[in-house]
């Protein structure tokens, strides 16, 4: 039986028949991004997955750091859907129409034959099989688990429908856990080169078909514009700045202020990266943002901090007395250690640091996931349900042969799922919590929740309304909620220090 995931010579498991060499036909983690990487002029400029290179060498910009593609993607407007989204919707509609016409054109005899075959195929319930397999893996029943994995592999596909594609990811990850190679494989994946333009295409795809990035960026940027109105200096501390894709559109709006743009200082915080220059990716982000600031004549200063977030001190931010201070963290705090790693968790330490900086506002966006539990089987079910929604989104909005979709599913989603399923202890960093749990954490850290701005909520609803009809937006306990078909996947809210807090 062939195994489905192979990275740099590390396969999930040996061929059951050791007399044969493992041959992974798909080489799933390389089929999309690395082929593109070979043909891309920007291959060595940037790396995906937080800038980590294959040889763990620092990455740098060679030549221009922005071009027409960067401008088209990063200078997005919340008031109109991206043209790419319209094209994709038309493509999906045309394919649906063609499929319907093809179905009607089949003869009744062939239809009956195909119907019988389809009926036999549908007997295989991939989700139930996956849960049974996870149960076998949880008790280290290798024989039963391997048998079920074999059945799943025969019925899943990286190019099939959403259920088949997710099953293909999950079966890879279950195999890694069964064979005890999860952490090693995850580290390999995290040091595999990804090109910047490939990632930009994924970002472009997400903006086009999914409001989960556009909506929080608008929410955050509009909040910053409101609290800094008329002020000469704005200081943004961005926990998890990544490539800084949120900020060019803010520069554009600040440049249009009646009294002129303020002086903007961004402190971009990331984790240190392997190699000799752990802060190089952060410096690259600063160079990119500086170019956009110059483009809009916005006075700009950038400070990068590449460090474990829980070790950062307030003085490291160099906050000035007349700064309008904003702290921003969108979908990244769930990567910090929780109480299963340390009683005084990194999450609580960072929240305490944020409170002590005394920001005007703290914008907090979270992944509303319930798969942080230490109990494997519960965690497996929750991550399967969560990603079922994400894969369903792509299947309803993006053609199955779309290159950026393949990169998103087989590079980014698979890497995260692998960490949840096949890693334990300090190696498991994907630990999202529900927004209600985050509210409890924030309150205990001495933060006070601010009410949602009705105007921002209204525009956010308008933004979501431009996308697929199955997206949902709601409010609960001063959180703005974003979801798909009733499942809440993201949440965002605003906070400030509680002046009456008397904790440490």
C-alpha positions as CSV (number, residue, x, y, z in Angstrom):
1,X,0.0,0.0,0.0
2,X,1.4,3.4,-1.0
3,X,1.6,6.2,1.5
4,X,0.4,9.6,0.6
5,X,2.8,12.3,1.9
6,X,6.5,12.6,1.2
7,X,8.7,15.6,1.9
8,X,12.4,15.7,1.1
9,X,12.7,12.0,1.3
10,X,10.7,11.6,4.6
11,X,7.7,9.5,4.0
12,X,4.9,9.0,6.5
13,X,5.6,5.3,6.8
14,X,7.5,2.5,5.1
15,X,5.8,0.5,2.4
16,X,4.1,-2.4,4.1
17,X,6.0,-4.7,1.8
18,X,9.5,-3.6,2.6
19,X,10.8,-5.3,-0.6
20,X,9.4,-2.5,-2.6
21,X,10.5,1.1,-2.7
22,X,7.9,3.7,-1.5
23,X,6.6,5.6,-4.5
24,X,4.3,8.5,-3.7
25,X,2.7,9.3,-7.0
26,X,1.2,12.6,-5.9
27,X,4.1,14.1,-3.9
28,X,1.3,16.1,-2.5
29,X,3.2,18.9,-0.8
30,X,5.1,19.7,-4.0
31,X,2.7,19.3,-6.8
32,X,1.4,22.9,-6.8
33,X,3.8,25.4,-5.1
34,X,7.1,24.0,-6.1
35,X,6.3,23.7,-9.8
36,X,5.2,27.3,-9.7
37,X,8.3,28.1,-7.7
38,X,10.6,26.9,-10.5
39,X,9.1,29.2,-13.0
40,X,8.7,32.3,-10.9
41,X,11.1,35.3,-11.1
42,X,10.5,35.9,-7.4
43,X,11.3,32.4,-6.2
44,X,14.3,33.4,-4.0
45,X,12.8,36.7,-2.9
46,X,10.3,35.4,-0.3
47,X,9.3,32.2,1.4
48,X,5.8,31.1,2.4
49,X,5.1,29.8,5.8
50,X,6.7,32.6,7.7
51,X,9.8,32.9,5.4
52,X,11.6,29.7,6.3
53,X,13.9,28.5,3.5
54,X,14.7,24.9,2.6
55,X,18.3,25.3,3.9
56,X,17.2,27.5,6.8
57,X,19.0,30.5,5.3
58,X,17.6,34.0,5.6
59,X,15.6,35.2,2.7
60,X,15.9,38.6,1.1
61,X,14.4,40.8,-1.6
62,X,16.2,40.9,-4.9
63,X,15.1,43.8,-7.0
64,X,11.7,45.5,-6.7
65,X,9.7,44.6,-3.7
66,X,6.4,45.5,-5.2
67,X,4.9,45.4,-8.6
68,X,1.5,45.6,-10.4
69,X,0.4,42.3,-8.9
70,X,1.2,43.4,-5.4
71,X,-0.7,46.7,-5.9
72,X,-3.7,44.9,-7.3
73,X,-4.0,42.5,-4.4
74,X,-2.9,44.7,-1.5
75,X,-4.7,47.9,-2.4
76,X,-8.1,46.3,-2.1
77,X,-11.4,48.1,-1.5
78,X,-14.1,46.9,0.7
79,X,-16.7,48.6,-1.3
80,X,-16.6,46.4,-4.3
81,X,-15.9,42.7,-4.8
82,X,-12.6,41.9,-6.4
83,X,-12.7,41.3,-10.1
84,X,-11.1,37.9,-9.6
85,X,-14.1,36.9,-7.4
86,X,-16.5,37.8,-10.2
87,X,-14.5,35.8,-12.7
88,X,-14.5,32.8,-10.4
89,X,-18.2,33.0,-9.8
90,X,-18.9,33.1,-13.5
91,X,-16.6,30.1,-14.0
92,X,-18.4,28.1,-11.3
93,X,-21.8,29.1,-12.8
94,X,-20.7,28.0,-16.3
95,X,-19.3,24.7,-15.1
96,X,-22.5,24.0,-13.2
97,X,-24.5,24.7,-16.3
98,X,-22.3,22.5,-18.5
99,X,-22.5,19.7,-16.0
100,X,-26.3,20.0,-15.8
101,X,-26.5,19.9,-19.6
102,X,-24.2,16.9,-19.8
103,X,-26.3,15.0,-17.2
104,X,-29.5,15.7,-19.3
105,X,-27.8,14.5,-22.5
106,X,-26.9,11.0,-21.3
107,X,-29.1,8.2,-22.5
108,X,-31.4,6.6,-20.0
109,X,-29.5,3.3,-20.2
110,X,-26.1,4.9,-19.5
111,X,-27.7,7.0,-16.8
112,X,-29.0,3.9,-15.0
113,X,-25.6,2.2,-15.3
114,X,-23.8,5.3,-14.0
115,X,-26.4,5.7,-11.3
116,X,-25.7,2.2,-10.0
117,X,-22.0,2.8,-10.0
118,X,-22.4,6.1,-8.2
119,X,-24.8,4.5,-5.7
120,X,-22.1,1.8,-4.9
121,X,-19.5,4.5,-4.5
122,X,-21.6,6.6,-2.2
123,X,-21.9,3.6,0.2
124,X,-18.4,4.6,1.4
125,X,-19.0,7.2,4.1
126,X,-15.6,8.9,4.3
127,X,-16.3,10.9,7.5
128,X,-17.4,7.8,9.4
129,X,-14.4,5.9,8.2
130,X,-12.1,8.7,9.2
131,X,-13.6,8.7,12.8
132,X,-13.3,4.9,13.0
133,X,-9.7,5.2,11.8
134,X,-8.9,7.9,14.4
135,X,-10.4,5.6,17.1
136,X,-8.1,2.8,16.0
137,X,-5.1,5.2,15.9
138,X,-5.9,6.5,19.3
139,X,-5.5,3.0,20.8
140,X,-2.5,2.2,18.6
141,X,-4.3,-0.6,16.7
142,X,-2.0,-0.5,13.7
143,X,-3.6,-3.4,11.9
144,X,-7.2,-2.0,12.0
145,X,-6.0,1.5,11.4
146,X,-4.0,0.5,8.3
147,X,-6.9,-1.4,6.9
148,X,-9.2,1.5,7.2
149,X,-6.6,3.9,5.8
150,X,-6.3,1.7,2.8
151,X,-10.1,1.9,2.2
152,X,-10.1,5.7,2.6
153,X,-7.2,6.1,0.2
154,X,-9.1,4.2,-2.5
155,X,-12.0,6.7,-2.1
156,X,-10.3,10.0,-1.6
157,X,-8.6,12.3,-4.0
158,X,-6.7,15.6,-3.9
159,X,-8.6,16.7,-7.0
160,X,-12.1,15.5,-6.1
161,X,-14.9,17.1,-4.2
162,X,-14.4,18.8,-0.8
163,X,-15.0,15.7,1.2
164,X,-12.5,13.7,-0.8
165,X,-9.9,16.4,-0.7
166,X,-10.2,16.8,3.0
167,X,-10.1,13.1,3.5
168,X,-6.9,13.0,1.5
169,X,-5.4,15.5,4.0
170,X,-6.7,13.8,7.1
171,X,-5.5,10.3,6.0
172,X,-2.0,11.7,5.5
173,X,-2.1,13.1,9.0
174,X,-3.5,10.0,10.6
175,X,-0.8,7.9,9.0
176,X,1.8,10.3,10.4
177,X,0.4,10.0,13.9
178,X,0.2,6.2,13.6
179,X,3.8,6.0,12.5
180,X,5.1,8.5,15.0
181,X,6.6,10.8,12.4
182,X,4.3,13.8,12.8
183,X,6.7,16.2,14.5
184,X,9.5,15.3,12.2
185,X,7.4,15.7,9.1
186,X,5.9,19.0,10.3
187,X,9.4,20.4,10.8
188,X,10.3,19.3,7.3
189,X,7.2,21.1,5.9
190,X,7.9,24.2,7.9
191,X,11.4,24.5,6.4
192,X,10.3,23.8,2.8
193,X,10.7,26.8,0.5
194,X,7.5,28.5,-0.7
195,X,7.6,31.4,-3.1
196,X,6.1,34.8,-2.3
197,X,4.1,35.2,-5.5
198,X,2.6,31.8,-5.0
199,X,1.5,32.9,-1.5
200,X,0.3,36.3,-2.9
201,X,-1.9,34.3,-5.3
202,X,-3.4,32.4,-2.4
203,X,-4.0,35.7,-0.6
204,X,-5.6,37.1,-3.7
205,X,-7.8,34.0,-4.0
206,X,-8.9,34.4,-0.4
207,X,-9.8,38.0,-0.8
208,X,-11.8,37.2,-3.9
209,X,-13.9,34.4,-2.6
210,X,-13.8,34.6,1.2
211,X,-14.7,37.5,3.5
212,X,-12.7,36.1,6.4
213,X,-9.7,38.3,5.5
214,X,-11.3,41.3,3.9
215,X,-13.8,41.8,6.8
216,X,-11.3,41.8,9.7
217,X,-8.9,44.0,7.8
218,X,-11.7,46.5,7.2
219,X,-12.8,46.2,10.8
220,X,-9.3,46.8,12.1
221,X,-8.3,49.6,9.7
222,X,-11.6,51.5,10.2
223,X,-11.1,51.2,14.0
224,X,-7.6,52.7,13.6
225,X,-8.8,55.5,11.4
226,X,-11.5,56.4,13.9
227,X,-9.3,56.5,17.0
228,X,-6.5,58.3,15.3
229,X,-8.6,61.0,13.6
230,X,-6.9,64.3,13.8
231,X,-3.9,62.9,15.6
232,X,-0.4,63.6,14.3
233,X,1.2,60.3,15.3
234,X,0.0,56.7,15.1
235,X,1.8,53.7,16.5
236,X,0.6,50.2,15.5
237,X,1.9,47.2,17.3
238,X,1.0,44.2,15.1
239,X,1.4,40.8,16.7
240,X,1.9,38.4,13.8
241,X,2.5,40.9,11.0
242,X,3.7,38.2,8.6
243,X,4.2,40.0,5.3
244,X,2.3,43.1,6.4
245,X,-0.4,42.6,3.7
246,X,-3.0,44.5,5.9
247,X,-1.3,47.9,5.9
248,X,-0.9,49.2,2.4
249,X,-4.6,49.8,2.1
250,X,-4.5,51.7,5.5
251,X,-1.7,53.9,4.1
252,X,-3.9,54.7,1.2
253,X,-6.8,55.8,3.4
254,X,-4.6,57.8,5.8
255,X,-3.2,59.7,2.8
256,X,-6.7,61.0,2.1
257,X,-7.2,62.6,5.5
258,X,-8.3,66.2,5.3
259,X,-5.5,67.3,7.6
260,X,-3.0,65.2,5.8
261,X,-1.6,61.8,6.9
262,X,-0.1,61.3,10.4
263,X,3.3,60.0,11.0
264,X,2.9,56.2,11.2
265,X,5.1,53.9,13.1
266,X,4.5,50.1,12.9
267,X,6.1,47.7,15.3
268,X,5.9,44.3,13.5
269,X,6.2,41.3,15.7
270,X,7.0,37.8,14.5
271,X,8.5,34.6,15.8
272,X,12.3,34.3,15.1
273,X,13.1,32.1,12.1
274,X,15.8,29.4,11.7
275,X,19.1,30.2,10.3
276,X,21.8,32.9,10.7
277,X,19.4,35.9,10.3
278,X,16.3,35.2,12.3
279,X,14.8,38.6,11.7
280,X,15.4,38.9,7.9
281,X,11.8,38.2,7.0
282,X,10.6,40.9,9.3
283,X,13.1,43.3,7.8
284,X,11.8,42.4,4.3
285,X,8.3,43.2,5.5
286,X,9.5,46.6,6.7
287,X,11.1,47.3,3.3
288,X,7.8,46.4,1.5
289,X,5.7,48.6,3.8
290,X,8.2,51.5,3.4
291,X,7.7,51.4,-0.3
292,X,3.9,51.7,0.0
293,X,4.3,54.5,2.6
294,X,6.4,56.4,0.1
295,X,3.9,55.7,-2.6
296,X,1.2,57.5,-0.6
297,X,3.6,60.1,1.0
298,X,2.8,58.8,4.5
299,X,5.7,59.5,7.0
300,X,6.6,56.1,8.1
301,X,8.9,54.3,10.5
302,X,9.2,50.5,11.0
303,X,10.5,48.5,13.8
304,X,10.7,44.7,13.6
305,X,10.8,42.5,16.6
306,X,11.6,38.8,15.9
307,X,11.3,37.1,19.3
308,X,9.1,34.8,21.3
309,X,6.2,36.9,22.0
310,X,6.0,36.1,25.7
311,X,9.5,37.4,26.3
312,X,8.9,40.9,24.8
313,X,9.1,43.7,27.3
314,X,7.2,47.0,27.2
315,X,10.4,49.0,26.7
316,X,11.1,47.0,23.5
317,X,8.2,48.9,21.8
318,X,9.7,52.3,22.4
319,X,6.3,53.9,22.9
320,X,6.3,57.7,22.9
321,X,4.0,59.8,25.0
322,X,2.1,61.4,22.2
323,X,1.6,58.1,20.3
324,X,-1.9,57.0,19.5
325,X,-1.2,53.4,20.3
326,X,-3.1,50.6,18.7
327,X,-2.4,46.9,19.2
328,X,-3.5,44.5,16.4
329,X,-3.6,40.7,16.4
330,X,-5.6,39.0,13.7
331,X,-5.8,35.1,13.8
332,X,-2.4,34.6,15.3
333,X,-2.6,34.4,19.1
334,X,-3.8,30.8,19.0
335,X,-0.2,29.8,18.1
336,X,0.9,30.7,21.5
337,X,1.3,28.1,24.2
338,X,-1.6,27.5,26.5
339,X,-1.9,25.9,30.0
340,X,-1.1,22.5,28.6
341,X,2.4,23.8,28.0
342,X,2.9,26.1,31.0
343,X,0.6,27.1,33.9
344,X,1.6,30.7,33.4
345,X,0.8,30.4,29.7
346,X,2.3,32.4,26.9
347,X,-1.2,33.6,25.9
348,X,-1.8,35.2,29.3
349,X,1.7,36.7,29.4
350,X,1.2,38.4,26.0
351,X,-2.3,39.7,27.0
352,X,-0.8,41.1,30.2
353,X,1.9,42.8,28.2
354,X,-0.7,44.3,25.8
355,X,-2.7,45.7,28.8
356,X,0.4,47.3,30.3
357,X,1.2,49.1,27.0
358,X,-2.1,51.0,27.6
359,X,-3.2,51.0,24.0
360,X,-6.1,53.2,22.8
361,X,-7.6,50.1,21.4
362,X,-6.6,46.4,21.0
363,X,-8.1,44.7,17.9
364,X,-8.3,41.0,18.5
365,X,-9.4,38.6,15.8
366,X,-9.5,34.9,16.6
367,X,-10.1,31.5,14.9
368,X,-13.1,30.1,16.6
369,X,-11.8,26.5,16.8
370,X,-12.5,24.0,19.5
371,X,-9.7,21.6,18.7
372,X,-7.2,22.7,21.4
373,X,-8.1,19.8,23.7
374,X,-5.4,17.4,24.7
375,X,-7.8,14.5,24.0
376,X,-6.9,13.2,20.6
377,X,-10.2,11.7,19.4
378,X,-12.2,14.8,20.4
379,X,-9.6,17.0,18.8
380,X,-9.7,15.0,15.6
381,X,-13.5,15.3,15.3
382,X,-13.4,19.0,15.9
383,X,-10.6,19.7,13.4
384,X,-12.5,17.6,10.8
385,X,-15.7,19.6,11.3
386,X,-13.9,22.9,11.2
387,X,-12.0,22.1,8.0
388,X,-15.0,20.5,6.4
389,X,-16.5,24.0,6.3
390,X,-13.3,25.5,4.9
391,X,-13.0,22.9,2.2
392,X,-16.7,23.2,1.4
393,X,-16.2,27.0,0.9
394,X,-13.5,26.3,-1.7
395,X,-15.6,23.7,-3.5
396,X,-18.6,26.1,-3.7
397,X,-16.5,29.1,-4.9
398,X,-13.4,27.9,-6.7
399,X,-12.9,25.5,-9.6
400,X,-11.3,22.3,-8.6
401,X,-8.3,22.7,-10.9
402,X,-7.4,26.2,-9.6
403,X,-3.7,26.4,-8.8
404,X,-4.0,28.7,-5.8
405,X,-6.7,26.5,-4.3
406,X,-4.3,23.5,-4.5
407,X,-1.6,25.5,-2.8
408,X,-4.0,26.5,0.0
409,X,-5.3,23.0,0.5
410,X,-2.1,21.0,0.1
411,X,0.4,23.5,1.6
412,X,-1.3,25.7,4.2
413,X,-4.3,23.7,5.4
414,X,-2.5,20.4,5.3
415,X,0.4,21.8,7.4
416,X,-2.0,23.1,10.0
417,X,-4.1,19.9,10.2
418,X,-0.9,17.8,10.4
419,X,0.2,19.8,13.5
420,X,-3.2,19.3,15.2
421,X,-3.5,15.6,14.5
422,X,0.1,14.3,14.5
423,X,2.0,16.5,17.0
424,X,1.8,16.6,20.7
425,X,3.3,18.6,23.6
426,X,5.3,21.7,22.7
427,X,5.4,20.6,19.1
428,X,1.6,21.2,18.7
429,X,1.2,24.9,18.2
430,X,-2.2,25.0,16.5
431,X,-4.5,25.4,19.5
432,X,-7.4,27.7,18.7
433,X,-10.0,28.4,21.3
434,X,-13.6,29.6,21.1
435,X,-14.2,33.3,21.2
436,X,-16.0,33.0,24.6
437,X,-12.8,31.4,26.1
438,X,-10.8,34.3,24.6
439,X,-13.1,36.8,26.2
440,X,-12.5,35.1,29.6
441,X,-8.8,35.3,29.0
442,X,-8.8,39.0,28.0
443,X,-10.9,39.9,31.1
444,X,-8.6,38.1,33.5
445,X,-5.7,39.9,31.9
446,X,-7.2,43.2,32.8
447,X,-8.7,44.2,29.5
448,X,-12.1,45.7,29.1
449,X,-14.3,44.9,26.0
450,X,-15.5,47.8,23.9
451,X,-18.9,47.8,22.3
452,X,-19.1,47.1,18.6
453,X,-19.3,50.2,16.4
454,X,-22.7,49.9,14.5
455,X,-21.3,51.7,11.4
456,X,-18.4,49.2,11.2
457,X,-20.7,46.3,11.7
458,X,-23.0,47.6,8.9
459,X,-20.2,47.9,6.4
460,X,-18.8,44.5,7.4
461,X,-22.3,43.0,6.8
462,X,-22.2,44.7,3.4
463,X,-18.8,43.3,2.6
464,X,-19.9,39.7,3.5
465,X,-23.0,40.2,1.5
466,X,-20.9,40.6,-1.6
467,X,-19.7,37.0,-1.3
468,X,-21.4,33.6,-1.4
469,X,-24.9,33.4,0.1
470,X,-23.9,30.7,2.6
471,X,-21.5,33.1,4.4
472,X,-23.0,34.3,7.7
473,X,-22.2,37.4,9.8
474,X,-23.6,37.9,13.3
475,X,-23.0,39.5,16.7
476,X,-22.7,37.9,20.1
477,X,-21.5,39.5,23.4
478,X,-19.8,42.3,21.5
479,X,-18.0,40.0,19.2
480,X,-18.5,40.2,15.4
481,X,-18.9,36.6,14.1
482,X,-18.1,35.3,10.7
483,X,-19.1,31.8,9.5
484,X,-20.3,29.4,6.9
485,X,-23.6,27.6,6.8
486,X,-24.2,28.3,10.5
487,X,-20.7,27.3,11.8
488,X,-18.9,30.2,13.3
489,X,-15.3,30.1,12.1
490,X,-13.8,33.6,13.0
491,X,-14.6,36.3,15.5
492,X,-13.3,39.8,16.1
493,X,-13.7,42.4,18.9
494,X,-12.0,45.5,20.4
495,X,-10.6,46.0,23.8
496,X,-8.9,48.6,26.1
497,X,-7.1,48.4,29.4
498,X,-9.4,48.2,32.4
499,X,-8.4,51.2,34.6
500,X,-9.8,49.5,37.7
501,X,-7.8,46.3,37.2
502,X,-5.5,45.7,40.2
503,X,-3.7,42.5,39.1
504,X,0.0,42.1,38.7
